[in-house]
Amino acid sequence: MGHNYFENVGYFLRTCNGTKLRYDQACLQISTTEKISFWSQYEECEDCILLKTADLYDNGVVVVETFSPLRYSVRNDRGQICNGTYAFGEFGQYSLNLSEVVTDECQPRMTAEPDAAYLPILTAIVVLLSMATLWYIVKGIGKRVVAGRLYARYFAREDNELGSETRVLTTEASVPRSPTRSRLRSLDIFRGIAIALMIFVNCGGGGYGIFKHSVWNGLTVADVVFPWFAFAMGEALVLSLNARLRTSMPRFTAFGQVARRSLFLALIGICLGSVNVSWTNVRLPGVLQRLAAMYLIVGTLECAFMRTSQNITPGRSLFRDIAAGWQQWLATILLVSIQICISLTVAAPGCPRGYSGPGGLHRTALGDFSLQNCTGGIAGYIDRLILGPSHLYKHGRFQQLYRTVLPYDPEGVLGVLSGILVVQAGAHATRIMLAYNHARARIMRWIFWSIVFGVTGGALCMFSKNGGPIPINKSLWSVSYCLVTASMAFFIQAVLYFVVDLKNKWGGRPLYYAGQNALFLYIGSELLKRHFPLYWHIPAPTHSQLLATHAAAMLMWLAVAVALHRKRIFITL
């Protein structure tokens, strides 16, 4: 009787003693005959003390979150009754009978199975793959059935883009096609992947934790899209500057263009952060501001040191890519070293030296609990000192979990120095294309650098979430984070180049179109992400509903990208 009751409540009503559960929540019923208190903390909160969650009299219920395993303790006036750790499932119903506890450990009993929270993601993947397969089938039939002018109008023009002059980029000058600019197709597809994921994540990512930024340390899908976009920006920067400098453009003129674009990017980013807020609360750092700063630094290095002639000769080819950019890498390593030294050796006032945690409830290995004013360590202190607390991001996931009171911005000042490592890696990917005219040499070197960056980044964090001298951390843009994400980008670039540019097996549509107007799509999605039809208010949403609405918003922007491509409109700075 009791089992069927809880099963019906969990599946149909999804309530917990009259309280309606939302996604990523479960219900725990505790059976007792005395007054008790329930203390808990999520494992995601690293080394945090247990906090009192509820006082219960006789029987009671507790609503728990399911995004992370829960550490808990049940106590009465005489002390602890039992404790344990348990991973609850979404909309699941659980019971804990204290009269049956015979040891210090107690585990809840499942009374109604949780939902398959990730089933909507699998369904969405199957639907999108089915739509893509159907499109290519219809297109294949159209090639054979629809003759002459109709086929040439709708299909041939797109297919010919696979064979553009940038497909196998060499140092030989090529004649640009009209009206489309000379572009590397795999680069646009890579940028399209990054911007599509960025739009989906910024819309909410279906409410899934894997599409949200990590609470502090760690890596999720949401954490990789920004550095991937920065990597692609570095690729495009070198490709563009090389073409300009080879046409005898003065280096100072090229630097002026880089500086102008950086300024416009920063101003647009500040304008996006000032929507519906007064100037006293405008967020000065941001995504576009970070991109502008990294673009300016790497662009300056390229304008100063880029070689416009690669001197490709047989032999002496093993380190040609390094020789072509050793000055840029020397300056980059110097700046990254400065960031590491400041982070590890300079202590924020009242904080341990080298501390880079979220503060609040977080404690160091020495058991220090007085870290409330140490959020972000020296990086957070520099931002609050230079930019002011009111001009920083105030809605980080860590704030509620760690109970912090200080604002911290993940796009702050100090992270720019480590972030240029990602942009420089993208620049190096293009230098490889310019230095080697053989596809195999390019792919092998991209894979080689992917391994080097990945192993180095993994060693810095000891291939763990919270270990090593420099854990992977997107909020800090730690060096290990930059190395690992750049490693992924190198590998993806190698795969896309092989599949798209070399073998002509995939055209990359519609991601290719999104990559051509990535900046416009990002700005538009940020301005309109809270407006209909890109946003639907759902009173009591589930993962499936959120996934459908957020994916629909992303697809709408991809449709905008297709329309812009059809009109041959490319919006750039």
N, C-alpha and C positions, 0 to 999 in steps of 0.2 A: 504493500500500500504506500509506504513512505517513499520507496524507490520510484514508483510510477508518478507520484506527486511531483517529486523534484525533477523528474525527466520532462514532464509536461511543462512545468514552470520554466526550466532551462531552455527548452526548444521553442515553445510557442510564445511565452510572455517575456522571457529573458529578464526576470526580475530577481531581486534579492530582498526578501522580506518586505515587498511593496516598493522597493527602490528599483527603477528600471536601469538595467545595465547598459552601458555603451560598449562600443568595440574595445577590445583589449582589456576587458574587465571580467572577473569571475566572482562567485559568491562562496564564502566560507562560513558554514554554520558551526558554532562551538556549543557543545552541550556540557553544562556544568550545574552544580547545585550551590555554588557560592559566588561571591563577588570576586571577579578577576579582572586583570588588565592584559591587553594584547599589545605586545611590543614588536615592531618589525622594521626592516630595512631591505632595500633591494640590492642584489649583488652588484648591480651596475654602479652603485655608489661605493666606490673603492674604499675599504677600511673604515667605513662610517659606523658610528655607534647606532644601536637600536633606539628607536624613538617610540614613545607611547602612541599607539594608533587608536585604541578605543578602550573604554571601561565597560564591562559587560556584567549584567546582573542575571543570575540563573542562565537561561539559554539566550544566545544572541547571534548576530551575524556580522560579518566584516566583508566589505567590498574590497577586493585586492586587484592590483594591476597585473597584467600578464606579460609585459614587455621584457621582464627580467625575472629570474628565480628570486624567491623571497626568503630571506632569513627572518625567523620569528622566535619569540619567546612568550610563553604564557605564565603569568605571575599572579600570586595572591598576597595577602598581608604578611605571610610567613616567608616569602621568597619565590624563587622560580619553581614552577611545576614541571615544565618540560620545554624543550626547544627543538628546532629543526630547520631544514631548508627544503623548499619545494617549488617546482616549476608548474604554476597553474596555467590552464588552457582557457582560451577566450570563450566566454559564456558558459564555462563549466560550473557545476555545482559540487561542492565538497563539504564534508562534515568531519568534525574533530570531537570525539567523545572523551572528555577528560577522565571519566570514571573508568575507562579501559586502559589508561596510561599506567604502565608498570616500570618504565625506565625514564631516564632523563630526556630521551628522544621521543618525539611523537610525530607521526605522519598522518596527514588528512586522508580520508577515504572518499573516493570519487562516487558520487551518487547520481550524476547525470553527465554523460560525455560532453566534452567541449566541442565547439564547431571546428571544422577544418579551415582554419583562418587563411591559409595560403592557397586554398583551392581556387578562389577568383583569379589569382595571378596566373595559374596554370591555364584556366579557361581563357583568359585574355590572350595569352601567348598562342594558344591553339587557334583562336578566332583570327588573330592578326596574320598568322602563318597561312591559314586557309584562304584569307582574302588575297594575300600576296600570290599564293599559288594559282588561285582562280584568275587573277589579273594576267599572269604570265601565260596561262593556258589560252585565255581569250585573245591576248596579244599575238600568240603564236598562230592561232587560227586566223586572226585578222591578216597576218602577213601573207597567208596563202590564199585566202578567200577574197579579201578586199584588194582590188587591183589598182595599179597605176597611180593616179593622182591622189586618191584618198589615202592610200598607204604612205605615199611620200609625204603627205601633209602632216599626218598624225604620228607616224612611227619612225620613218627613215631619219628625220632630223635629229631625234633623240639618240638613235642608235649610232649615228655617225659621231656623236660626241665622245663615244668610247675610244675613237681613234684619233682624237685631237692631237695636235703637235706636242702637247705637254704630257702625253701618256708615257713616253719613254724619254724623259728629260735629258738632254745632253748639253754640252757647252756650245754647240753650234747654234747660231742665231736662227730663229724660225720666224716664219711670216705669220703674224696673228690673223685669226679668222675674224670676220665681221658677220654679225654684230656682237658675238660673244668674245669677251676678253680671253687671253691665253691663261688657262688655269690648269692646275694639277687636280685631276678628278678625285683621286683618293683623299687628298687634303680636304676638299669640300665635303666629302662624305664623312670624314672623321669629325670635322667641325659640326656637321649636321647631326651626328650622333650625340655629340656633347650638348648642343643647344636643345635638342629634343628632350634629352634626359633632364636638362636643367629646367626647362619649362614644366615638365611633369613633376619634378621634385618640388619646385616652388609653388605649384598648385596644391600640393599636399601629399603626393605620392600614394594616394589610396589609404592614407593613415597607417601604412606599414612602417615598422621600425627600420627595415633595410633601406627604405627610401627617405629616411630622415637622417640628419647629421648625427654623428656619434655624440653621446652625452659629453664625453671628454676625450679619453684615449680610445683608439680603435679606428676601424675603417668600414664604411658602408658604401652602398652605391651612390648615395647623395654626396659623399665626401670626394669622389673621384672626378665628378663632372667639371668642376671649376679648374683644377690643374690640367685636365685634358684640354679644355678650351685654351688655357694659357700656353700649353704645348703647341697647339695648332696655330696660335698667334705668333709664336716664335718661328714656326715653319714659314708662314706667310710673310713675315717680316724680312727674312733673309731672301726669299724668292723675289719679293718686290724690290728690295734695295739692290740686289745683284743686277736686276734688269735696268734699274735707273743709273747705277754707277757705271755700267758697261756702255751706256750711251753718252759717256763723258759728262754726266751731271756732276757739278762740284759737290764735294762731301759736305761742305757747310750748308749748301742748299738742301741736301738730303736730310741733314740733321734738323733743319728748320721745319721740314715736313713732318718728321717724327715728333718734334716738340709740339707742333700745332695739333696733331692728332691726339697726343697725350692730354693736352689741355682740354680739348673738346670732350674727350672721354670722361675726364674728371668732372667737368662742369655738368655733363649730362647725368653722371652718377649722383652728384650732390642734389640736382633738381629732382631726381627720382626719390631721394631720401627726404625731400622737403614737402612731399605731397601731404596735405591735411595736417601739417604741424607748423608751429611757430618757429622762428629762426632760433630761439633759445634751445629748442629740442631737435634741431636738424641733425641727422646722423652724417658726420663728415666722412668717416671711412665707408667703404662699400665695395661691391664687386667691381664696378667699372673704375672706381678710384684705384683699387689695387692693380687692375689690369693696366691702367694708365701709367702708374709709377713703374711697374716692371717693364712695360713697353718702352718707356723713356730711357731707363738704364741700359737695357739690352740694345735698344736702337742706337744709343750713343756709342756703345762699344763697337757695334757693327759699322757705323759710319766712320769710326776712327781707324779700324783695323781690317775691315773686310778686303779680301783679295779679289780683284776683278778678273784675273786670269789664273786658271787652275793649273796650267802647264801639265796636262795629262800626257805622260810618256810611259812606255813599257818599263817595268821594274820600279823599284822604290815606291810601290803603291800601298804597302801595308799600313803606313801611318799617314797617308796623304790627308785624310780627314782631320787628324789631329794637327798636322802642320798648318792646315788652312785656317785653324781657329784657336791656336794655342794662346794668343794674347787675350782673346775674349774669355777663354777658360781661366786663365791666370787671374784676371780681374774678378771673375765670378767667384772663384774659390776664395779669394781674399775677402770679398764681401760676405760670403757665407761663413767664413771663419770668424769674422767680426760678430756676426749674429750668434754663433755658438759660444764664443767667449763671453759676450754680454749675458747670455741666458744662463750659463753655468757658473760664472764667477761673480756677477754683480747681484747683490741682495737688495730687494725692495725694502723700504723702511719697516722694521718690525717683523720681517719675514726671514726664513732660513735662506742661506746662500744656495743658489741653483734651484730653488723651488719653482716648479712650473705646473702646479696643480690648480684645481678649481677653487680652493679655499673652502670656507664654510665648514661643513662637517668633515671634510677630508682631513686626514692626519698623515704625518710623515712616518718614516720608519722608526723614528725616536718616540713616537706616541704623542706628538705635540698637537693639541686640539685647539690652540689659539691661532687659527689661520683664517679667521673671518675676513681680515683686511688684506689677504694675500692672493686674491683671485688673479690667476694668470701670471703670478710672479712679477719679475721685472718688466716683462712685456706689457702687462696690464697697467703697471704703475707709470710707465712711459706714456702710454696713451692717455691716461687720466690726467697726467701732468701737462702734456702738450696740448691735447685736444679738449680736455674738460670732460667730466663725467656725463654731463647732459647731452653731449654730442656723440655718444657711443651707443652701440647696440644694447638693448635692454631685455631681450627675450630669448636668451640662450636656454637650451634644454637643461643644462647643468644647474641653472639658478634655483629651480624648484626642488630638484633632487638633493642638491648639496646645501640648500637653504642659505645661499649667498645673498649679500645685500649690495655688493659693489657691481657696477656695470663692467662688462668686458666685451670688446669687439674682436671677432675673429679675423677681421681685415685691418688690423692695426698697423702701426708704423714698423715695428721690428720684424714682422713677418714678411715685409717686402724684400728684405735682404736674403732670406732663404727662398722666397718665391721665385726670384730671378733664376734660380737653379733649374726650375721647370721650363721657363721660357728659353733659357740657354740650351737646354736639352732639345727643345723643338728646333731651335736655330741650327744645332749640330745635325739634326736629322736631315735638314735641307742641304747643309754643307756636304753631307755624304752623297746626296744626289748630284750636286754640282761637281764633286771631285771624282766621281766614278761614273762612267758611262755604260757599265755592264750591270744588268738587273740583279744578277746573282751576288755581285760584290756589294751592292746596296743592301739587299735583304740580309746577307750574312752579317754585315756590320750593324744594322739595326737590331738584329737578334743578339749580337755580342754585347752591345751597350745595354740592351734590356736586361741581360743576365748580370752585367757588372753593377748597374744601378740597383737592381732588385736584391742581389746578395748583400751589397753594402748597406742598403736601407734595412734589410732584415737583420743584419749583424748589429746595427745600432740599437735595435729594439729587442734583440735576442729572439727574433721570430715569435714574439708573444705580444699580447695586447698592452700590458702594463710594465713589461720588463725592459731591461737594458738601460744604458745611460740616457738615451734619447728615444722615448716611446713615440709611436705613430700618433700624431695629434693634429687634426685639421684646424682646430681653434687657434693653435699656436703656429701653424704651418711649420712644424718641426722638420729638421733636415731629413729624418727618416721618412716622414710623410711625403716630402717632395721627391725623394729618391724612388720610393716605391711606386708612386703615381706616374712618375716619368718613365719608369721601367714598363709599366702597363702600356703607356702611350707609344713607346718605341715598338713594342710587340704588335699592337693594333695597327700601327702604321705599316709595319712589314707585311702583315696579313692582308690589309686592304690594297696595298700596292701590288702584291702578288695576284690577288683575285680580280681586282678592278683594272689596274693599269697594264698589267703584264699579260694576263690570261683572258681578259674581256669576258669574265664569267658573270659579272653582276654590274648593273648600271648604277645601283645605289639610290634609285628614286624611291620615295620623295626626299630622302635625307640629303641627297646631293643638292637639291634645290634649297633646302633649309640652310645648308652651309654657305650658299652664295649670298644670303642676306641674314646671316646669323645675328649681327648686332641689332638690326631693325626688329627681328623677331623677339630678341631678349627685352628690348626696351618696351615694345608693344605689350608683351606678356606681363611685364611688371606693372605697367600703367593700368591694364584692364583686367588683371587677374581676379578682382573682386566685383566684376560687373557681368551681368547677363549678356550673352549666353555662355560666357566662359566660366561662370560661377553659378551654382545652384545651391540655395539654402536647403539643407535637409535637417529637420528637427532632431531625429534620432537615427543617425546614419550607421550603416554597417560598412565593413570593408568592401564588399562587392559594390555598394552604391557609390562610395567614394572613389573606388578604382574606375568605375564607369565614367563618372563626371570628370575626373582629372585626366583620364586618357582621352576623353572627348575634347577637352580643351586643348590638349597637345595636338590632336589630329586636326583641329580647326586651324591652328597656327601653321601646321604643315601644309594645309590647303592654301593658306595665304602665300606661303613660299612658292607653291606650284603656280599660283596666279601671277606672282611677280616674275617668275621665270618665263611664263608664256608671253608676258608683255616686254620681256627683255629689260626689266628694271632691276638694277643692282644698286642698293643704297649703302654707301660707304662714307667714311669721313675723309 
